[in-house]
Amino acid sequence: YTTAMKYDNLNLQMRLQAQDSAAIAQTLNYLGNDYSDLGKYDEAYYYFTQSYRVARAINDQMKMSIAIYNIGLVLNELGQYELALNHFNFSRELSEKIGDLDGEVYLMDAIGELYLKKKDYKKSEEYLLSALKALRERNLTIIEPRVIKKLARLKFELKDYQQSLAYYDSASVIHKKANNEFG
């Protein structure tokens, strides 16, 4: 993570020198992801909000949507569920305006996780199953194991251990097929 952050900072300096606002917004978002991966949510929030401000200044609605979505993820991690949900809904509005169908899958996944954390298992399952269906329709297999693992956690919380294990096994098979040792 520190290596990624080093190169993202170097990238930001180059983008600032080139005065490339779209690339600046994107690189600020990368830095936010770096800090979020490290669990440094204050810093992540800062970079995501800066990314949003730059994207808004150039009216890049895709980058705005991504930044707002990422802010929602940070707020969700901090347990600020209603505020996170507001950000997810705003991100959805932006995505719908520009026809970003892939963004909807990520949003359903994030909202499903939010409801899982709130222990609203019915809504969580509804969003996660919708995300799973949509990602398969859209062929977004990169996030499939993540959604499946959340479904496994949901079933575990409901003490449906057999179904939980089946979901975890499915995620494991996908990771093995992709040679994803980390997964």
N, C-alpha and C positions, 0 to 999 in steps of 0.2 A: 504493500500500500504506500509506503513512503517513497518508493521508486516511482510509482504512478504519480504521486503528488508532485515530486520533483519535476517530472517531465510535463505535467499539466501546468505547473507554474512557469516553466520555460516557454511552453506553448502560449500561455496567456501574455507573456511579455512580447513575444513575436506578433501576436494578434493586435496588441495595443499599439505597437509601433506601426503596423500596417493600417491601423484604424479600420479594421474589418469588424464592424459591429455584430454581424451574424455569427462570426467565428468567436468573438469575445463572449457573446451570450452562451454559446455552446461550451466553451472552455470553462466558464464560470460554473456551468452545470456539472462538468466533469469534476471540478474541484469540490463541489458540494457532495457529489457521490463519493469521492475519496474520503472526505471527513465523515460522511454518514457511515461508510464501511468501517471506519475506525471507532464508531460510537461517539464521535464528537459532534453532537447535534446542534449546539449553538453555532459552531463554525459552518456546519452544513447549511443550516438555516440562512446564515448570512450570504453564502455564495449562491444559494438558490434564489434568494430575493434579489440579489444583484443581477443574476441571469434574467430574471423576470423583468426587471427595470430596463435592462438594455434591449431585450426582445420587444417590450412594449414600445420603447422609443422608436424602433424601426418597424413596428406593427407586424412582427413575425409571429403569427398566431400559433404556429406549431411549437416554436420554442417557448412561447408564453405558456402553452398548455402543459408542456413537459415540466417547466419550472414550477408551476402551481401544483402539479401532481406530486413532484418531489417534495415540495413544502408540506403537502398533505401527509406524505410518508413520514417525514420528520415529526410532525405533530402527532401522528398515530403512535410512533415510538415513544413519545413523551406522555402518552395517555390523554391527550387533549382531543378526544374522539369527535366531539361535535364540530370543533374548529377544523379538524382534519376532513370530516365529511363535507363541510362547506367548501373546502379547497378542492376535494375530489369532484364535487358537483360543478364547480366553476370550470375546472379542467375539462369536464365532460361537455359543457356548453361550448367551450372553445374548439374542442375536437369535432363536435357535431357541425359547427360552422364551416370547417374546412374539409369535412368528409374523412376524418381520420378514424377509420374503422378499427385499426390495430389498437389505438389508444383506448377504445372501449373495453377491450379484453384486459388490459393492464388495470383499468379502473375497477372492473368487476372483481378482479383478484384482490386488489387493495381494499375495497369495501368489504369483501368477504372476510378478509383478515381482521378488519376493524371490528366487525360484528362478532367474530370469534373471540377477540380480546374482551369485548363487552359481555361475553357469554350469552349473546342472543344467537343461539345455535341454529334456529330455524332460518333467520335471515342470512346468516353466514353460509349455510348450506345452499340456499337459493342462489346467492351471488357466485359462490365457488363453482357450483354445477353449471351455471350459465357461462362462467368464464371458461370452463373446460370444454363445453360444447362449442363456444365461439372460437376458441383458439384452434380447435381441430378443424372447424370450417374454414378458418383463415390460414391454416397451416403455420401457426406460430408455435411450433413445437419447442422452441427455446424456453418458454416459460411453463410448459406442461408439467415437468416434475415439481416445480414450485407450487403450482395449484394443487396437484395431487397430494403433496406432503401436507398442505393445509387441510385438505379433506381428511387425511389420515389423523391429523391432530384433532380435528373436530370429532371424528368417530371415537377417538380415544377419550375425549372429554365426556362423550355420551356413554362411555363404558361399553361400546360396541367394538370390543377388541379384535374380533375376527375380521370385521370390515376394515378397521384401522390397519391391521397387519396386511390385508390385501392391497390397500392403497400404498402403503410403504413399499411393499414388494413391487408394485407397478412402477413406482418412482425409481426404485433400484434397477429394474430392468432397463428403463430408459437411459439411466446414467451409464450402465454397462455398455449398452449399444453405442453410445456416443463416446466411449472411453473417457468418461468424466470421473476421474478418481476423486476429485474434491466432492462431487455430488454423492 
